[in-house]
């Protein structure tokens, strides 16, 4: 979930450059406003933790390199976003190192975990924004309804509780049962 960190009657406008120079914890820069990421529930945290472990184990067991990042800022074409989790490839680590505050582009694989207060429309728009900024694949996890949506450049895929979700573009061969990710 995201919530404005300024009172409704006071709009704190911050330039993107200022935010990127001095980002605040748990915030994103959206249309000139600072938005705080809030609303994490136990289901949200468990889903995030399980996907981190699954992606991480797959990367290690297949010697793919790269890392899983949690809440790390990245630059999109429009905003500065903080995906719930993302995969950073060995190529990007070589290019940008591992001591940056903001990745100056989208990650190649991003997952957002819906909290009860998140709007599906907002998550779909965020997914589209990541794709338009060069991310080839975005996962949206919905713990309450126990479904996973994958958005790629040319299609949406829906996976129900009794199905196995598989990576489409980045971690080729990775798959996991939705029921293992979302309890």
N, C-alpha and C positions, 0 to 999 in steps of 0.2 A: 504494500500500500504506500501511497505517497500523500503527504499533507504539506501544505504551505507552512513555512516556519515563521512567517510574519503574520501579525494580527490582520484580520480581514479588512480593517479600515486603513492599514498602513501597508503600502506595497513597497517592498525593498527591491529596487531595481539594481542589478549588479551586471557589469559588463562580463561577457564570456572570458575575456582576457584576465580580468581581475579574479574571477572564480578559478580559472585554471592555474593562476599563480598562487592562490591561497584557498584551496578547496576546503570546505568544512566536512567533517565526518558525517556519514550517513545522509548526504545531500546530493541532489542532482541540480543542474542548471537547465531550466526549461523556460524558453521564451523570456529570458531576462529575470526570471524569478528563481529563488532558491526553494527547492522542494525537498522535504525530509522524507526519507523512506521509513515508514512505521508499519505497525500492524502485524508483525511476525507472530504466528501462533506455533504451538508445538507441531502441528501437522506440517506447517510451512518449513520449520526448522528440520524436521525429520526428512522431508522430501529433499531438501537442499543437501543435507548431510549424506543421504544415500546416493544421490546423483554424483556428488563430489567423489565419494568412495568408488562408485562403479566406473566413472570416467577415469579416475586416477589409476585404479587397478588395471584397466584396459591399456592405458598409455604405457604403464610400466611393463606389463606382461608381453606387450608387443613391441617394446623398445622403440616407441614412436618419438619420445622426447617431448618437450613442452611441459607446461604446468597448468593446473586448474587454479584460477583466481576467484576469490570471493569478494564481492563488493568493490572491485577495482574500477576506478573511473576510466572511461574511454570517450573519445571525441567522435561524435557522429557528424553528419553534414549540417545538422541544425542545433544540436545541444551538446551537453556534457552529461553522459549517462553513467549509472553505476549498476551494471547488471548483477543479479543475484549470484550467478556464477558464470564463468567463461573459461574457454580453453585458449591459451596462448601458445602458438606453435613455436618449435625450435627456431624457425627462420625469423619470427618476430622478436624472440628473445635475443638472437644474435644481432638483429638490427637495432633494437632499442635498449638492450640490457635488462637487468632486473632491478634497477634502482630508479624507476620513474614514478611520478605521482599520477600522471594521466597518460594513458596510451593515446597517441595522437590519431587514432583511427579506431574503427570497430574491431572487436575480436573476431576470429574466424568461426567460432562456435559459442553461442550464448544461450543461457537458460534463465528464464524468469519464472518464479514460483508465485502463483496468485495467492494473495491473502484475502480473507473474507471481505475486506473493504475495497479491494481492487475492482475496477470496472473492466469487463472483458473488452469493451471498445478501446479503453486506454492501453491495455496490453496488446491488442491487435495493432494499434497505431504505433506503439513502441517497437513491436516486431518489424513492422514495415519500415520504420525509421532505421533500424539496424541493417536491414537488407539493402536499403537505398544507400547506405554508407559503406557497403562492401562486404558485410557479413553474409556468407553463403547459407547459413542455417541457424534458425532460432527455435528453441524448444520453449513451449509454455506448459507448465505443469499446474494442474488444478487439483489440489489435494482434497477439497471438499467433495467434488464430483468424481474424483478418481479417474481423470482422463488426462492425456497428454496430446498436445497439438504440436506438430512440427511445421514450420514455415520455411520454404526454400524460395529461391528466386521465381519459380514457376508454379508452385502448388502448395496447398495445405494438406496435411495428413492428420487424421484423427485416430487415436489409439485408445480403446476402452480398457477397463480393468482386466478383462480376461485375455488381452492381446499382448504381444511382444513388440515393443517399440525398438526401432533400429535407426542408427545414424545414417543420414542420406548422403552427405558430402565430405565430411571432414575425418571422422574416426571410422573409416571403412571397416565393416565387419562387426562393429559394436552393436550389441542388442541386449535388452533387459526386459523382463516382464513388468508391465505397468504395476501389477500387484506387489512387486518387490520394492518399487519406488514410493508408492502412495498407499498408506495404510488406512 
